């Protein structure tokens, strides 16, 4: 769903995920009717103007008169297009296409914040938009049978828009159909017709644990997932089959199947990311040289069938590329039960690895030791402060230690409350679909202060939200000393985010007239929240079950100055496009007892989108070699747009890097200042977390 409007020479386009792209132009003349554009789009307009300015983006131009393709170099000169008919691909938060006839100039502004397309006269330009997010279009009903579940999973990949290596681009992977438990296997005719046979099979025993683990591999490969038992009725060994080529790769039985699937998926996805550069959307990737080392021909593989391409990948030893693989973005630990089947499409939409949930008991002071290890690993240090807890008891949470596998972010869709993961629930995913379909004109934020002694955090975060509201369409409401009825109405109101500052007791969130138990609320209409109070875990889980998507909570008592640090940092990151999981992870690294904080619900969810689409964290370290130089490392990843890449804006850099791959540069102070000015990012420097625009001034001196 795409909506648009014009205000003061700005065309604002918004999708169902509340993502907004602003297109600036002089004397815009816009017509709703527009000719078709040869690209997959949801909305087209005809715009008459002589100049259009877009947010920072990767830009390609394709000649419709020939096979010529042009790229606007990230740090290069303006691109002049000779007379002809063109499609210009602008990879903003909402995919944008321009179609026009004539000449044009494409260039980046001096601050690299914008892309400008200029025409010699006023041109009629067809503009098309496509959201990066899609709602599931169909629903498959599935019975409590491993065979039926395997068949249903085999049809989820109909959401892919291609079977070429371009499927690594997130815009070419739609949301899979939903799964619904029922008394019969029912697959809509449209899905049966849309499913093509790639000639690839993943065969596993008829057990839910093996099916769940194999699902991400089968989904990405667009393979048929089948179950098979031995003639004696035992569990057959899993295998990967390329039917037309007569190739069969034996896989390990559970639990080692987890390792085999992880390696196959990471290797295949990575090599596809490199091979796709032989197609129309290629870029100068730093990792591209891996193909030369492996003696692989990108042109041949790009045009090969899915079976032929996979057969070549199978010959590449995992150990030969393991050190070059981007860190995988997400792993989810799922209870292998029929009751959990309905959540698979949401996890596969994020291309999450799926593992079995395994935990052990936290021994003695292990929680404290793990918190301190993370804190000092980030170079922090410091004292203590008063406890934020009230005199009343806070709810205790029995925390366990999970057995975590590969992945930057970890979700837990099973029993237990582990540390180092976001604890999600089935309701969180369906709640997110509800919010995507809810019309909204701006992001609404409510800051609640229910203890005047905590006014420091209240003032700080309110100012952060107000400053961001000057750049985004955001409405900020501030409230204090709310009664139980008033606070209940806040959670029943349609806010996108509520930041609660106060106390939490066994009975609920403290109000002047007593505690509010969130279980007493009929329906929570708040999309996301932060309950920055002691022991707020159970109140947060209740909000998820009552309607929220995700929120930040605490397991136990927290110190007041720690809460202020976490609250203000979390607010800054959240309104700049970081997911709740990543925002809280960075925020809690600033305090000694960071493990006391956690995310409940779908931690991959973002409140708003980043100005640069992909949130970046930069680490700056003084080399201390007497040269005054710094080691600068950029870390860019997202659980939402796996397969994307980013371009570090340093003077000598020519390469883009896949998300999940860190890039490092040695820079003078002036180079650091320039990078920080040109990149909207969080920055780790000298043991603390800063925002790039603030720290840039220090290096520019």
C-alpha positions in Angstrom: 0.0 0.0 0.0 1.5 3.3 -1.1 0.0 6.7 -0.2 1.3 10.1 -1.3 0.7 13.8 -0.9 2.2 17.1 -1.9 3.1 19.9 0.5 5.3 23.0 -0.1 7.0 21.6 -3.2 7.7 18.2 -1.6 6.1 15.0 -2.7 5.9 12.7 0.3 5.4 9.0 -0.3 4.5 6.6 2.6 4.1 2.8 2.7 2.3 0.4 5.1 5.4 0.2 7.2 5.2 4.0 7.9 8.3 4.4 5.7 8.4 7.8 4.1 10.4 9.1 1.1 10.4 12.9 0.4 11.0 14.0 -3.2 11.8 17.7 -3.5 11.2 19.7 -6.7 10.5 23.1 -8.0 7.0 23.8 -9.3 5.9 20.2 -9.2 2.9 19.4 -11.4 1.6 16.0 -10.5 -1.0 13.9 -12.3 -2.4 10.7 -10.8 -2.8 8.9 -14.1 0.5 7.7 -15.5 1.6 5.2 -18.2 2.9 1.8 -17.2 6.5 1.6 -16.3 8.5 -1.6 -17.1 9.3 -2.3 -13.5 7.4 -3.9 -10.6 5.7 -0.9 -8.9 2.7 -0.3 -6.7 1.9 3.3 -7.6 2.8 5.5 -10.6 2.5 9.3 -11.0 3.3 11.7 -13.8 5.5 14.6 -12.5 6.4 17.6 -14.6 9.5 19.5 -13.4 13.1 20.4 -14.3 14.7 19.0 -11.1 14.0 16.3 -8.5 15.9 15.7 -5.3 15.9 12.4 -3.5 17.4 11.1 -0.2 20.9 9.5 -0.3 20.7 6.3 -2.4 22.4 4.0 -4.9 21.4 5.1 -8.4 21.4 3.3 -11.7 20.2 4.4 -15.2 19.2 2.0 -17.9 18.8 2.9 -21.5 15.6 1.6 -23.1 17.1 2.2 -26.5 20.1 -0.1 -26.0 21.6 -2.4 -23.3 23.7 0.4 -21.8 23.7 0.6 -18.0 25.1 3.6 -16.0 25.9 4.0 -12.3 26.2 7.2 -10.3 29.5 6.6 -8.6 29.2 7.1 -4.8 32.1 9.6 -4.8 32.5 10.3 -8.5 31.6 13.1 -10.9 28.0 13.9 -12.0 26.6 11.4 -14.5 25.4 13.0 -17.8 22.9 10.9 -19.8 22.9 11.5 -23.6 19.6 11.9 -25.4 17.5 8.8 -25.2 14.7 7.0 -23.2 15.7 5.9 -19.7 14.7 4.1 -16.6 16.5 5.5 -13.5 16.5 3.2 -10.5 16.8 5.1 -7.2 17.2 2.7 -4.2 15.6 4.8 -1.5 13.7 3.4 1.5 10.8 3.1 -0.9 12.1 1.8 -4.3 11.7 4.6 -6.8 11.9 4.5 -10.6 11.9 7.4 -13.1 11.1 7.0 -16.8 11.6 9.8 -19.3 12.9 10.7 -22.8 15.7 13.2 -23.3 18.9 14.2 -21.5 19.5 14.4 -17.8 22.2 14.9 -15.2 22.5 12.8 -12.1 24.6 14.0 -9.2 25.1 13.8 -5.4 25.1 16.9 -3.3 28.4 18.0 -1.7 27.3 16.6 1.7 26.3 13.2 0.1 22.9 13.6 1.8 20.9 13.8 -1.5 20.7 12.7 -5.1 19.6 15.3 -7.7 18.2 14.5 -11.1 18.2 17.6 -13.4 16.7 18.1 -16.8 17.4 20.9 -19.3 13.7 21.9 -19.4 10.5 20.9 -17.7 10.0 17.2 -18.5 7.1 14.9 -18.0 8.5 12.1 -15.9 6.8 8.9 -15.0 7.6 8.1 -11.4 7.0 4.6 -9.9 7.2 3.5 -6.3 7.5 0.0 -4.7 7.6 -0.7 -1.0 10.3 -2.8 0.4 7.7 -4.4 2.6 4.8 -6.5 1.5 1.9 -8.0 3.3 1.3 -11.7 2.8 -1.2 -12.3 0.0 -2.5 -15.8 0.7 -3.1 -18.2 3.5 -2.3 -22.0 3.5 -4.2 -24.2 5.9 -2.1 -27.1 7.3 -2.9 -30.1 9.4 -0.9 -31.6 12.3 1.2 -33.8 10.0 5.0 -33.4 9.1 4.1 -34.3 5.5 1.5 -31.6 5.2 3.8 -29.0 6.9 6.6 -29.9 4.4 4.2 -29.4 1.5 3.1 -26.1 2.9 6.7 -24.8 3.4 7.5 -25.8 -0.2 4.9 -23.2 -1.3 6.1 -20.3 0.8 8.8 -19.5 -1.7 6.2 -18.4 -4.2 6.7 -15.0 -2.7 10.1 -14.8 -4.4 10.0 -12.7 -7.6 12.9 -14.5 -9.3 14.9 -17.7 -9.1 18.1 -15.9 -10.2 20.9 -14.7 -7.8 19.0 -11.4 -7.7 16.7 -13.0 -5.1 19.4 -12.0 -2.6 18.1 -8.4 -3.0 15.4 -7.9 -0.4 13.1 -6.1 -2.8 12.8 -9.3 -4.9 11.7 -11.5 -1.9 8.1 -10.8 -0.9 6.4 -11.9 2.3 5.6 -15.6 2.3 1.9 -16.7 2.5 0.6 -17.2 6.0 0.1 -20.7 7.6 -3.0 -21.5 9.5 -3.7 -24.7 11.5 -6.7 -26.6 10.4 -8.3 -30.0 9.7 -7.2 -30.3 6.0 -4.3 -29.2 3.9 -5.6 -26.4 1.7 -3.3 -24.5 -0.7 -4.9 -21.7 -2.8 -5.0 -22.4 -6.5 -3.0 -19.2 -7.2 -0.1 -20.5 -5.1 -0.1 -23.9 -6.7 0.0 -22.3 -10.1 2.7 -19.9 -9.1 5.0 -22.5 -7.8 7.7 -23.7 -10.2 9.7 -26.8 -9.9 13.4 -25.8 -9.5 14.4 -29.5 -9.5 15.9 -29.1 -6.0 14.7 -31.3 -3.1 15.5 -31.1 0.6 14.6 -34.5 2.2 14.4 -34.8 6.0 12.8 -37.3 8.5 9.1 -36.7 9.3 9.8 -34.8 12.5 9.1 -31.2 13.3 12.6 -30.5 14.6 14.2 -31.5 11.2 11.5 -29.7 9.2 11.9 -26.4 11.1 15.7 -26.5 10.8 15.6 -27.3 7.1 12.9 -24.7 6.3 15.2 -21.6 5.7 17.3 -23.5 3.3 14.4 -24.9 1.3 12.7 -21.5 1.3 15.7 -19.7 -0.1 16.5 -22.3 -2.7 12.8 -22.5 -3.7 13.2 -26.3 -3.1 10.6 -29.0 -2.5 10.8 -30.0 1.1 9.9 -33.6 1.6 9.8 -36.1 4.4 11.1 -39.7 4.2 11.5 -42.6 6.5 13.5 -45.8 6.2 11.7 -48.9 4.9 11.7 -50.1 8.5 10.0 -47.0 9.6 13.1 -45.3 11.1 14.4 -41.8 10.5 16.0 -41.5 7.1 19.2 -39.5 6.7 18.6 -36.0 5.5 19.8 -35.1 2.0 19.9 -32.4 -0.7 19.0 -33.6 -4.2 19.4 -32.0 -7.6 17.0 -34.2 -9.5 17.8 -33.5 -13.1 21.6 -33.7 -12.5 21.5 -36.8 -10.4 23.4 -35.1 -7.6 22.7 -36.0 -4.0 24.4 -34.4 -1.0 24.1 -36.3 2.2 23.3 -34.2 5.3 23.8 -35.0 9.0 20.9 -36.2 11.2 19.7 -34.0 14.0 21.2 -32.2 15.9 24.1 -31.8 13.4 21.6 -31.0 10.6 21.6 -27.5 12.2 25.2 -27.0 11.3 24.9 -28.4 7.8 21.9 -26.2 6.9 23.6 -23.2 8.4 26.7 -23.8 6.3 24.8 -24.5 3.1 22.5 -21.5 3.4 25.3 -19.0 4.3 27.5 -20.3 1.5 24.8 -20.3 -1.2 23.5 -16.8 -0.2 27.0 -15.3 -0.1 28.0 -16.7 -3.5 24.6 -15.6 -5.0 25.4 -12.0 -3.7 28.7 -12.1 -5.7 27.3 -13.7 -8.8 24.4 -11.2 -9.0 26.9 -8.6 -10.0 26.9 -10.1 -13.5 23.2 -9.0 -13.7 21.7 -5.6 -14.3 22.1 -4.4 -10.7 25.8 -5.1 -10.1 28.1 -2.9 -8.0 31.7 -2.8 -7.1 31.8 -5.2 -4.1 34.9 -5.6 -2.0 34.1 -9.3 -1.6 33.9 -9.8 -5.4 37.5 -11.1 -5.6 36.5 -14.2 -3.8 35.0 -15.5 -7.2 38.4 -15.0 -8.8 40.1 -16.9 -6.0 37.6 -19.8 -6.4 37.9 -19.6 -10.3 34.1 -19.1 -10.6 32.7 -17.3 -13.6 29.9 -14.9 -12.5 28.5 -14.5 -16.0 28.1 -18.2 -16.5 26.6 -18.8 -13.1 24.2 -15.9 -13.4 22.7 -17.4 -16.5 22.8 -21.0 -15.2 19.7 -22.8 -14.0 19.2 -23.0 -10.2 20.3 -26.6 -10.2 23.5 -25.9 -12.2 24.4 -23.0 -10.1 23.8 -24.9 -6.8 25.8 -27.8 -8.1 28.8 -25.5 -8.7 28.4 -24.0 -5.2 28.4 -27.5 -3.6 31.9 -28.1 -5.0 33.2 -25.1 -3.1 34.6 -26.2 0.3 33.0 -24.3 3.1 36.4 -23.8 4.7 37.6 -21.9 1.6 35.1 -19.0 2.2 34.2 -19.3 5.8 36.5 -16.4 6.8 34.9 -14.1 4.1 31.2 -14.8 5.0 29.2 -11.9 6.3 28.0 -12.5 9.8 24.4 -13.9 9.6 21.9 -11.4 10.7 19.3 -13.4 12.7 18.8 -16.8 14.4 15.6 -17.8 16.1 15.2 -20.7 18.5 11.8 -22.3 17.9 9.9 -25.0 19.8 9.5 -27.9 17.3 5.7 -28.2 17.7 2.7 -28.0 15.4 1.5 -25.0 17.5 4.5 -23.0 16.3 4.0 -23.7 12.5 2.0 -20.5 12.0 5.1 -18.4 12.9 7.3 -19.9 10.2 6.4 -17.4 7.4 7.3 -14.5 9.6 10.7 -16.0 10.5 11.4 -17.0 6.8 10.4 -13.5 5.7 13.4 -12.3 7.8 15.6 -15.2 6.4 16.2 -16.3 10.0 18.2 -19.4 10.7 16.1 -21.8 12.8 17.5 -23.8 15.7 16.2 -25.9 18.5 15.9 -24.2 21.9 18.4 -25.5 24.4 19.2 -23.9 27.8 21.2 -24.4 31.0 21.1 -22.9 34.4 23.0 -19.6 35.1 25.5 -20.5 37.7 26.2 -18.3 40.7 27.4 -14.8 39.7 27.4 -15.7 36.0 24.9 -13.0 35.0 26.9 -10.3 36.7 30.1 -11.6 35.2 28.6 -11.7 31.7 27.3 -8.1 32.1 30.6 -6.8 33.3 32.5 -8.6 30.5 30.3 -6.9 27.9 30.7 -3.5 29.7 34.5 -3.6 29.9 34.8 -5.1 26.4 33.3 -1.8 25.2 35.9 0.2 27.2 33.5 1.5 29.8 34.0 2.1 33.5 32.3 4.1 36.2 30.6 4.2 39.5 27.2 3.5 40.8 24.0 5.4 41.7 20.8 5.1 43.6 18.5 2.2 42.9 15.5 3.0 40.6 13.4 0.5 42.5 10.7 1.6 44.8 10.4 0.3 48.4 8.0 -2.4 47.1 9.2 -5.7 45.8 9.7 -6.1 42.1 8.6 -9.2 40.1 11.4 -11.8 39.9 12.3 -13.5 36.6 14.0 -16.9 36.4 16.6 -16.3 33.7 18.4 -19.2 32.0 21.4 -19.4 29.7 20.7 -20.2 26.1 22.9 -22.2 23.8 23.3 -19.7 21.0 24.5 -20.4 17.5 25.6 -18.1 14.6 23.9 -14.7 14.3 24.0 -11.1 15.2 20.5 -11.1 16.7 18.8 -13.9 18.5 15.1 -14.5 19.0 13.5 -17.0 21.4 10.1 -18.5 20.4 9.9 -21.2 23.1 9.5 -21.6 26.8 11.9 -20.0 29.2 13.4 -16.5 29.6 17.0 -16.6 28.4 19.5 -13.7 28.5 21.1 -12.3 25.3 18.0 -12.9 23.2 14.7 -11.1 22.5 11.8 -13.1 23.9 9.2 -13.2 21.2 5.6 -14.6 21.1 3.2 -15.6 18.3 1.0 -12.6 19.0 3.9 -10.2 18.2 4.0 -11.2 14.5 0.3 -10.9 14.0 0.2 -7.6 15.8 2.8 -6.3 13.4 0.5 -7.1 10.4 -2.3 -5.3 12.1 -0.2 -2.1 12.5 1.0 -2.3 8.9 -2.7 -2.1 7.8 -3.5 0.8 10.2 -3.5 4.1 8.5 -1.3 6.8 10.0 -0.1 10.2 9.0 2.8 10.5 11.4 4.7 8.6 14.1 3.1 9.3 17.5 5.3 9.2 20.7 4.1 9.5 24.3 6.6 10.1 27.1 5.2 9.3 30.6 7.0 10.4 33.8 5.4 8.8 36.8 8.0 9.7 39.4 9.3 13.4 39.6 12.7 12.2 40.9 13.4 10.7 37.5 12.8 14.0 35.6 16.4 13.9 34.2 15.6 11.0 31.9 12.2 12.5 31.1 13.6 15.8 30.0 16.4 14.2 28.0 14.4 11.7 26.0 11.6 14.2 25.4 14.1 16.6 23.8 15.5 13.8 21.6 12.0 13.0 20.3 11.2 16.6 19.7 14.4 17.2 17.8 13.7 14.2 15.6 10.2 15.5 15.0 11.7 18.5 13.2 13.1 16.1 10.6 10.3 13.4 10.5 6.6 13.4 10.6 6.4 12.8 14.4 4.0 13.9 17.1 5.3 14.0 20.6 3.1 14.0 23.7 4.5 14.4 27.3 2.6 13.4 30.4 3.4 13.0 34.1 1.9 11.6 37.3 -0.8 9.6 35.5 -3.4 7.7 37.5 -4.1 4.1 36.7 -7.0 5.0 34.5 -5.0 7.7 32.7 -2.1 5.3 32.1 -4.4 2.6 30.9 -5.8 5.1 28.4 -2.3 5.8 27.1 -1.8 2.1 26.3 -5.3 1.9 24.8 -4.5 4.9 22.6 -3.0 4.4 19.1 0.6 5.5 19.8 3.5 4.1 17.8 5.7 4.3 20.9 5.3 4.9 24.6 8.3 5.6 26.8 7.4 5.0 30.5 9.6 6.3 33.2 8.8 5.3 36.8 8.5 2.3 39.1 7.2 -1.2 38.6 6.0 -3.4 41.5 4.6 -6.9 41.8 1.2 -5.4 41.2 2.2 -3.5 38.0 3.3 0.0 36.9 3.2 2.4 39.8 0.7 5.3 39.6 -0.3 7.9 42.3 -3.4 5.9 43.1 -1.8 2.5 43.0 -0.3 0.0 40.5 -1.6 -0.6 37.0 -1.4 -4.2 35.9 -1.2 -4.3 32.1 -3.3 -7.5 32.3 -6.3 -5.3 33.2 -6.1 -3.6 29.8 -8.6 -5.0 27.3 -6.5 -4.2 24.2 -3.1 -2.5 23.9 -3.0 -0.2 20.8 0.6 0.9 21.4 2.9 -0.5 18.7 6.2 -0.4 20.7 7.2 0.7 24.2 10.0 1.1 26.7 9.1 0.3 30.3 12.2 1.8 32.0 11.3 0.6 35.5 12.6 -2.1 37.7 11.4 -5.6 37.0 9.0 -4.7 34.1 9.4 -7.9 32.2 6.0 -9.4 32.9 4.2 -6.2 32.3 5.9 -5.9 28.9 5.0 -9.5 27.9 1.4 -8.7 28.8 1.4 -5.7 26.5 2.7 -7.9 23.6 -0.1 -10.4 24.2 -2.6 -7.6 24.3 -1.6 -6.0 21.0 2.0 -4.5 20.9 4.7 -5.6 18.5 7.8 -5.2 20.7 9.2 -3.4 23.7 12.1 -2.9 26.0 11.9 -4.1 29.6 14.0 -5.0 32.7 14.5 -8.3 34.5 15.2 -6.8 37.9 16.2 -3.7 39.8 18.2 -1.1 37.9 20.3 1.8 39.1 18.8 5.2 38.3 21.8 6.7 36.4 22.1 3.5 34.4 18.4 3.8 33.5 18.9 7.4 32.4 21.9 6.3 30.2 20.0 3.4 28.6 16.8 5.4 28.2 18.4 8.4 26.4 20.6 6.2 24.2 17.8 3.9 23.3 15.6 6.8 22.4 18.2 8.3 20.1 18.9 5.1 18.3 15.2 4.1 18.0 14.1 7.3 16.3 17.0 7.0 13.9 15.9 3.7 12.4 17.6 1.1 14.6 15.5 -2.0 15.4 14.5 -2.4 19.0 16.9 -5.3 19.5 19.9 -3.4 18.1 19.0 -0.1 19.8 18.8 -1.8 23.2 21.9 -3.8 22.6 24.0 -0.7 21.9 22.3 1.3 24.7 22.8 -1.3 27.4 26.5 -1.6 26.5 26.9 1.8 28.2 26.2 0.4 31.7 27.8 -2.3 33.9 24.6 -4.4 34.4 23.4 -4.3 30.8 22.1 -7.8 30.9 19.3 -6.5 33.2 17.6 -5.1 30.1 15.9 -7.1 27.3 13.5 -6.9 24.4 10.2 -8.7 24.3 8.2 -9.3 21.1 9.6 -9.1 17.6 13.0 -7.4 18.3 13.6 -7.0 14.5 10.9 -4.4 14.4 11.8 -0.7 13.8 9.8 2.3 14.8 10.9 4.4 11.9 13.4 4.0 9.0 16.9 5.3 9.0 17.8 8.4 6.9 20.4 6.2 5.2 18.1 3.1 5.1 20.7 0.9 6.8 21.7 1.8 10.4 25.4 1.9 10.8 27.7 1.8 13.8 31.2 3.2 13.6 34.0 2.3 16.0 36.9 4.8 16.2 40.2 3.7 17.9 43.3 5.8 18.4 46.2 3.8 16.9 48.5 5.3 19.5 51.5 5.0 17.2 52.5 8.6 17.3 51.0 9.3 13.9 47.7 10.8 15.0 45.9 8.2 12.9 42.8 6.3 13.8 41.4 2.8 13.0 37.8 3.3 11.8 35.5 0.3 11.5 32.0 0.4 10.0 29.4 -2.2 11.0 26.2 -2.2 8.9 23.6 -4.9 9.2 19.8 -5.2 9.3 17.4 -8.0 10.0 15.0 -6.3 7.6 16.9 -6.1 4.4 19.3 -9.0 4.3 21.4 -9.0 1.1 21.8 -5.2 0.9 25.2 -3.5 0.8 26.6 -0.2 2.0 29.3 2.2 0.8 31.7 3.8 3.3 32.3 7.4 2.5 36.1 7.6 3.0 38.2 9.5 0.5 40.2 6.5 -1.0 37.4 3.9 -0.8 36.1 2.5 -4.1 34.1 -0.5 -2.8 30.7 -1.4 -1.4 30.5 -4.0 1.3 27.8 -6.6 2.0 25.8 -5.9 5.1 27.2 -8.1 7.9 30.8 -7.5 6.7 32.8 -4.9 8.6 35.0 -2.5 6.7 38.1 -0.9 8.3 40.1 2.1 7.3 43.1 4.0 8.7 42.3 7.7 8.7 43.8 11.0 9.8 41.6 13.1 12.2 40.3 15.2 9.2 39.3 12.0 7.5 37.4 10.8 10.5 35.6 14.2 10.8 34.7 14.0 7.1 33.3 10.4 7.4 31.3 11.3 10.5 29.8 14.4 8.8 28.8 12.4 5.8 27.4 9.3 7.6 24.4 9.5 10.0 25.5 6.8 12.5 26.1 5.8 16.1 29.8 5.9 17.0 31.7 4.0 19.7 34.7 6.1 20.7 36.8 6.1 23.9 34.5 3.7 25.7 31.2 5.5 25.1 28.5 5.9 22.5 28.1 9.1 20.5 26.1 10.4 17.5 28.2 11.1 14.4 27.3 14.7 13.9 28.2 15.5 17.5 31.6 13.7 17.5 32.6 15.1 14.1 33.1 18.5 15.6 35.7 17.0 18.0 37.8 15.5 15.2 37.5 18.7 13.1 39.3 20.8 15.6 
